[in-house]
């Protein structure tokens, strides 16, 4: 009897998998793309082809008339801090008809057997409830509205970003580097504000030999997330937008583009974040993960400066080997203060006085983390609730412990 039940479960699972495989996110016919310019066919956040992921596509119309279109609600959420005060309308593709509809009136099916786009959980929208129910009956999942789905996407952004980053590091970046070396002219990424603009230029200006979409995406990701970041460590240009090249070339910007050291000191003293603060270790924009932010304040040439990190783990990697991440040969001798954020209160705590939990089931933007607390009691409570393995003080943290968290 037990064998029969197991066989039935396996058959049902296989059936769902085959059904999910039969659902294609690719546009049926000509996709409705509302972005302008030669970059309109690619997501401005991740660079993915909108036609290939059309049935999870979202778009926004801004108050100034500008339009942006994303491959998924995950990328909309990632771009949200930049656009949230400028939005006039949010749109989503009706997976049944392929038309763009008002996202706030859509019926979403969340967590179906269909694979998510840039996320571990799929989110498919429909204009009519009956279509959502028909999809749900075939592929599973729960029906929800935009506000709930947006909240789900926001709460899972860190884990989804970590999952995507790991996949890119394992496959896309090495592939992109190899293709770029063999098939492309030297490409300067300065001047591009989004990855889709870079992709459009590569194709339109014939900067590389003819290549397929997957090859183009790999090259763009390598240039945007690896080469650009590695050549721009430590840039503090305050006027650039998300995914910008952080270029302070005065021919392209006016004097307001670069923040003075005095203003930077004020921002740092408040433990604030700007939209251009990047972690010098992983290159991620720290403002997207404010609860995990950690800071090193230092002095250089008589001026107060700071570096922001998207977690204690990356901060400690930098602390142990600063020269590995840029031209910071003498920074250790000029460090004035190191701050972390208490996990529960989010208030700043001096790193040397904090308590850190390792080995818990709570993940930061880059996976396993050293999670800081102001008091030992708070650390103990957290460790009990989240299966932490050990509590450390700042001086107990070693390079070996830090890098073991990545295993």
C-alpha positions as CSV (number, residue, x, y, z in Angstrom):
1,X,0.0,0.0,0.0
2,X,2.8,2.4,0.9
3,X,4.5,1.7,-2.4
4,X,1.3,2.6,-4.2
5,X,1.0,5.9,-2.3
6,X,4.6,6.8,-3.0
7,X,4.1,6.0,-6.7
8,X,1.0,8.2,-6.8
9,X,2.9,11.1,-5.2
10,X,5.7,10.7,-7.7
11,X,3.3,10.6,-10.6
12,X,1.5,13.7,-9.4
13,X,4.8,15.5,-8.9
14,X,5.9,14.5,-12.4
15,X,2.6,15.7,-13.8
16,X,2.9,19.1,-12.2
17,X,6.5,19.4,-13.4
18,X,5.5,18.5,-17.0
19,X,2.5,21.0,-16.8
20,X,4.8,23.7,-15.6
21,X,7.2,23.0,-18.4
22,X,4.3,23.6,-20.8
23,X,3.9,27.1,-19.6
24,X,6.1,29.5,-21.5
25,X,6.9,33.1,-20.3
26,X,7.9,34.0,-23.9
27,X,5.6,36.6,-25.6
28,X,3.1,35.1,-28.0
29,X,3.4,37.5,-30.9
30,X,4.8,41.0,-30.6
31,X,5.4,42.0,-27.0
32,X,4.0,45.3,-25.8
33,X,7.2,47.2,-24.7
34,X,6.7,50.7,-23.5
35,X,10.4,51.7,-22.9
36,X,11.9,54.1,-25.4
37,X,15.1,53.8,-27.3
38,X,17.2,51.0,-28.6
39,X,17.5,49.5,-25.1
40,X,13.7,49.0,-24.8
41,X,13.8,45.2,-25.2
42,X,15.9,44.6,-22.0
43,X,15.2,45.0,-18.3
44,X,17.1,48.0,-16.9
45,X,18.0,46.2,-13.7
46,X,19.2,42.8,-14.7
47,X,19.5,43.1,-18.5
48,X,17.3,40.1,-19.3
49,X,15.3,40.0,-22.6
50,X,11.8,41.2,-22.0
51,X,10.4,39.1,-24.8
52,X,11.7,36.0,-23.2
53,X,10.2,36.8,-19.8
54,X,7.3,38.8,-21.1
55,X,4.6,37.0,-19.1
56,X,6.1,38.1,-15.8
57,X,7.0,41.6,-17.0
58,X,6.1,44.7,-15.0
59,X,6.3,48.3,-16.1
60,X,6.0,51.8,-14.6
61,X,5.0,55.1,-16.1
62,X,6.7,58.0,-14.2
63,X,5.2,61.4,-13.5
64,X,7.7,63.0,-15.9
65,X,6.5,60.7,-18.7
66,X,9.5,58.3,-18.6
67,X,8.7,54.6,-18.8
68,X,10.6,51.6,-17.5
69,X,9.9,48.0,-18.0
70,X,11.2,45.1,-16.0
71,X,11.4,41.3,-16.5
72,X,9.7,40.7,-13.1
73,X,8.3,42.2,-10.0
74,X,11.6,41.3,-8.3
75,X,13.4,43.8,-10.5
76,X,10.7,46.4,-10.0
77,X,11.2,46.0,-6.2
78,X,15.0,46.3,-6.7
79,X,14.5,49.6,-8.5
80,X,11.8,50.8,-6.1
81,X,14.0,53.1,-3.9
82,X,14.9,55.1,-7.0
83,X,11.4,55.4,-8.5
84,X,8.9,55.2,-5.6
85,X,8.3,58.9,-5.4
86,X,8.0,59.4,-9.2
87,X,5.4,56.7,-10.1
88,X,2.2,57.6,-11.9
89,X,1.1,54.1,-12.8
90,X,2.3,50.5,-12.3
91,X,1.5,47.9,-15.1
92,X,1.8,44.2,-15.4
93,X,1.4,41.8,-18.3
94,X,-1.8,39.7,-18.3
95,X,-0.4,36.2,-18.8
96,X,-3.6,35.2,-20.6
97,X,-3.9,38.0,-23.2
98,X,-0.4,39.5,-23.2
99,X,-1.8,42.9,-22.7
100,X,-0.5,45.4,-20.1
101,X,-2.9,46.0,-17.3
102,X,-3.1,48.0,-14.1
103,X,-1.1,46.0,-11.6
104,X,-3.2,47.1,-8.7
105,X,-6.3,45.5,-10.1
106,X,-4.6,42.3,-11.3
107,X,-5.1,38.8,-9.8
108,X,-1.7,37.2,-9.0
109,X,-1.0,33.5,-8.7
110,X,1.9,33.2,-6.3
111,X,4.0,30.1,-5.7
112,X,2.8,27.9,-8.6
113,X,4.8,25.1,-10.2
114,X,6.1,27.6,-12.8
115,X,9.6,28.6,-12.2
116,X,10.1,32.2,-10.8
117,X,11.7,35.0,-12.8
118,X,14.8,36.2,-10.8
119,X,13.1,34.7,-7.8
120,X,12.6,31.4,-6.0
121,X,8.8,32.0,-6.0
122,X,6.8,32.6,-9.2
123,X,4.3,35.4,-9.5
124,X,2.0,35.4,-12.5
125,X,-0.7,38.1,-13.1
126,X,-4.1,38.0,-14.8
127,X,-6.7,40.7,-15.6
128,X,-9.6,38.3,-14.7
129,X,-10.1,36.3,-11.6
130,X,-11.4,33.3,-13.6
131,X,-8.2,33.2,-15.6
132,X,-6.2,33.2,-12.4
133,X,-8.3,30.4,-11.0
134,X,-7.9,28.3,-14.2
135,X,-4.1,28.8,-14.0
136,X,-4.1,27.9,-10.3
137,X,-6.1,24.8,-10.9
138,X,-3.5,23.7,-13.5
139,X,-0.3,24.8,-11.9
140,X,-1.1,25.3,-8.2
141,X,-0.3,28.4,-6.1
142,X,-2.3,31.0,-4.2
143,X,-4.3,33.9,-5.6
144,X,-3.3,37.3,-4.2
145,X,-3.4,41.0,-5.0
146,X,-0.6,43.4,-6.0
147,X,0.1,44.8,-2.5
148,X,0.6,41.4,-0.9
149,X,2.7,40.2,-3.8
150,X,4.8,43.3,-3.7
151,X,5.4,42.7,0.0
152,X,6.4,39.1,-0.6
153,X,8.8,40.2,-3.3
154,X,10.3,42.9,-1.0
155,X,10.8,40.5,1.9
156,X,12.5,37.9,-0.3
157,X,14.6,40.4,-2.3
158,X,17.8,39.6,-0.2
159,X,17.5,35.9,-0.6
160,X,16.5,36.1,-4.3
161,X,19.5,38.5,-5.0
162,X,21.8,36.1,-3.2
163,X,20.5,33.2,-5.3
164,X,20.9,35.2,-8.6
165,X,24.4,36.4,-7.6
166,X,25.6,32.9,-6.9
167,X,24.3,31.7,-10.3
168,X,26.0,34.6,-12.1
169,X,29.3,34.0,-10.3
170,X,29.3,30.3,-11.1
171,X,28.4,30.6,-14.8
172,X,27.5,33.9,-16.4
173,X,30.6,36.0,-15.3
174,X,33.2,33.4,-16.4
175,X,31.3,32.9,-19.6
176,X,31.0,36.6,-20.2
177,X,34.7,37.2,-19.5
178,X,35.7,34.5,-22.0
179,X,33.4,35.8,-24.7
180,X,34.4,39.4,-24.1
181,X,38.1,38.5,-24.5
182,X,37.6,36.6,-27.7
183,X,34.8,38.5,-29.5
184,X,34.8,42.1,-28.4
185,X,36.7,45.4,-28.7
186,X,37.7,47.1,-25.5
187,X,34.5,48.5,-24.0
188,X,34.4,51.5,-21.6
189,X,31.3,51.2,-19.5
190,X,31.4,54.7,-18.2
191,X,28.5,56.9,-19.3
192,X,25.9,54.1,-19.2
193,X,23.3,54.5,-16.5
194,X,21.7,51.1,-16.9
195,X,22.7,47.6,-18.1
196,X,20.1,47.7,-20.9
197,X,21.8,50.8,-22.4
198,X,25.1,48.9,-22.4
199,X,23.6,46.0,-24.2
200,X,22.0,48.2,-26.8
201,X,25.3,50.0,-27.4
202,X,27.2,46.7,-27.8
203,X,24.8,45.6,-30.5
204,X,24.1,48.9,-32.2
205,X,27.7,50.0,-32.3
206,X,29.0,46.6,-33.2
207,X,31.4,46.5,-30.2
208,X,31.5,42.7,-30.4
209,X,31.2,40.2,-33.1
210,X,27.6,39.0,-33.8
211,X,26.4,36.9,-30.9
212,X,23.3,35.2,-29.6
213,X,21.2,36.8,-26.8
214,X,22.6,34.5,-24.1
215,X,26.2,35.5,-25.1
216,X,25.3,39.2,-25.2
217,X,23.7,38.9,-21.7
218,X,26.8,37.1,-20.3
219,X,29.1,39.8,-21.7
220,X,26.9,42.6,-20.4
221,X,26.7,41.1,-16.9
222,X,30.5,40.6,-16.8
223,X,31.1,44.2,-17.9
224,X,28.4,45.7,-15.6
225,X,28.8,43.7,-12.4
226,X,32.4,42.7,-12.5
227,X,34.6,44.9,-14.7
228,X,32.8,48.2,-14.0
229,X,32.7,47.5,-10.2
230,X,36.3,46.5,-10.0
231,X,37.5,49.6,-11.8
232,X,35.3,52.0,-9.7
233,X,36.1,51.0,-6.1
234,X,35.9,53.9,-3.7
235,X,34.2,56.4,-6.0
236,X,32.0,58.7,-3.9
237,X,30.1,60.5,-6.6
238,X,26.8,61.4,-5.1
239,X,24.7,62.3,-8.1
240,X,24.6,59.0,-10.0
241,X,21.6,56.8,-10.1
242,X,21.3,53.1,-9.4
243,X,23.4,50.9,-11.7
244,X,25.3,54.0,-12.8
245,X,29.0,53.9,-13.6
246,X,29.8,56.3,-10.7
247,X,31.9,58.6,-13.0
248,X,33.0,61.9,-11.7
249,X,34.3,63.2,-15.0
250,X,33.6,66.9,-14.9
251,X,32.9,67.0,-18.6
252,X,29.8,65.0,-17.9
253,X,28.7,66.4,-14.6
254,X,28.6,69.7,-12.8
255,X,30.3,70.4,-9.5
256,X,27.2,69.2,-7.6
257,X,27.9,65.7,-8.8
258,X,30.6,65.0,-6.2
259,X,29.9,65.2,-2.5
260,X,32.4,67.2,-0.4
261,X,34.2,65.4,2.4
262,X,32.4,67.6,5.0
263,X,29.0,66.5,3.7
264,X,30.2,62.9,3.6
265,X,31.2,63.2,7.2
266,X,27.7,64.4,8.1
267,X,26.1,61.5,6.3
268,X,28.5,59.1,7.9
269,X,28.0,60.4,11.4
270,X,24.3,59.7,11.0
271,X,25.0,56.3,9.7
272,X,23.1,57.2,6.6
273,X,23.3,55.7,3.1
274,X,23.3,57.3,-0.3
275,X,22.1,55.6,-3.4
276,X,25.6,55.3,-4.8
277,X,27.2,53.7,-1.8
278,X,28.6,50.3,-2.9
279,X,30.2,47.6,-0.9
280,X,33.9,47.6,-2.0
281,X,34.0,43.8,-1.5
282,X,31.0,42.5,-3.5
283,X,29.9,45.7,-5.4
284,X,26.3,45.6,-4.3
285,X,24.4,48.8,-3.6
286,X,24.3,49.0,0.2
287,X,21.1,51.2,0.4
288,X,19.1,48.2,-0.8
289,X,20.0,46.4,2.4
290,X,20.0,49.1,5.1
291,X,19.3,46.7,8.0
292,X,22.6,44.9,7.2
293,X,24.7,48.0,6.6
294,X,28.1,48.3,8.3
295,X,30.5,51.2,8.1
296,X,34.2,51.9,8.4
297,X,35.1,55.6,9.0
298,X,38.6,56.7,8.3
299,X,40.7,59.8,7.5
300,X,42.7,60.4,4.3
301,X,44.7,63.5,3.5
302,X,43.1,65.2,6.4
303,X,39.6,64.5,5.2
304,X,36.9,62.3,6.8
305,X,35.7,59.5,4.6
306,X,33.7,56.3,5.0
307,X,33.1,52.9,3.4
308,X,29.7,51.1,3.5
309,X,29.3,47.4,3.4
310,X,26.2,45.2,2.9
311,X,27.0,43.1,5.9
312,X,29.5,42.4,8.7
313,X,31.0,39.5,6.8
314,X,32.1,41.6,3.8
315,X,33.2,44.4,6.2
316,X,35.5,41.9,8.0
317,X,36.9,40.6,4.7
318,X,37.9,44.2,3.9
319,X,39.2,44.7,7.4
320,X,41.5,41.8,7.3
321,X,42.8,42.4,3.7
322,X,42.0,46.0,2.6
323,X,44.5,46.0,-0.3
324,X,42.6,43.1,-1.8
325,X,39.7,45.3,-2.6
326,X,41.3,48.5,-3.8
327,X,44.0,51.1,-3.1
328,X,43.6,51.0,0.7
329,X,47.2,50.2,1.7
330,X,47.3,52.5,4.7
331,X,43.7,52.5,5.7
332,X,44.1,50.4,8.9
333,X,46.2,53.0,10.5
334,X,43.6,55.7,9.8
335,X,40.4,54.0,10.9
336,X,38.5,56.2,13.3
337,X,35.4,54.2,14.0
338,X,33.6,51.0,12.9
339,X,29.9,50.8,13.2
340,X,27.4,47.9,12.8
341,X,23.6,47.8,13.2
342,X,21.9,45.9,16.0
343,X,19.8,43.3,14.2
344,X,16.7,44.0,16.3
345,X,16.7,47.8,16.8
346,X,18.8,48.7,13.7
347,X,20.6,51.3,15.9
348,X,24.3,51.8,15.4
349,X,26.7,50.0,17.6
350,X,30.5,50.2,17.9
351,X,31.8,47.1,16.2
352,X,34.3,46.4,19.0
353,X,31.5,46.3,21.7
354,X,29.0,44.3,19.7
355,X,28.1,40.6,20.1
356,X,27.9,38.5,16.9
357,X,25.9,35.3,16.2
358,X,27.2,32.9,13.6
359,X,25.7,29.8,12.0
360,X,22.0,30.8,12.3
361,X,19.2,30.2,9.9
362,X,18.9,33.9,9.1
363,X,20.7,35.0,5.9
364,X,22.0,38.4,4.9
365,X,22.4,39.7,1.3
366,X,25.5,37.6,0.8
367,X,24.3,34.5,2.6
368,X,25.6,33.3,6.0
369,X,26.4,36.3,8.1
370,X,27.9,37.5,11.4
371,X,24.7,39.0,12.9
372,X,25.4,41.9,15.4
373,X,23.7,42.8,18.6
374,X,24.3,45.5,21.2
375,X,23.9,43.2,24.2
376,X,24.8,39.6,24.9
377,X,21.2,38.9,26.1
378,X,19.8,39.9,22.7
379,X,22.4,37.7,21.0
380,X,21.5,34.7,23.2
381,X,17.8,35.2,22.5
382,X,18.4,35.4,18.7
383,X,20.7,32.3,18.8
384,X,18.0,30.3,20.6
385,X,15.3,31.4,18.2
386,X,17.3,30.9,15.0
387,X,19.6,28.0,15.7
388,X,22.8,30.0,16.0
389,X,26.0,28.0,16.6
390,X,28.2,30.5,18.4
391,X,28.4,34.0,19.9
392,X,31.6,36.0,19.1
393,X,33.1,39.3,20.2
394,X,34.8,41.5,17.6
395,X,38.3,40.3,18.6
396,X,37.2,36.7,18.3
397,X,36.5,37.0,14.6
398,X,39.2,35.7,12.4
399,X,39.8,35.6,8.7
400,X,39.2,31.9,8.7
401,X,35.8,32.2,10.4
402,X,34.7,34.9,7.9
403,X,35.6,32.9,4.8
404,X,34.2,29.7,6.2
405,X,30.8,31.4,6.1
406,X,30.9,31.3,2.3
407,X,31.2,27.5,2.2
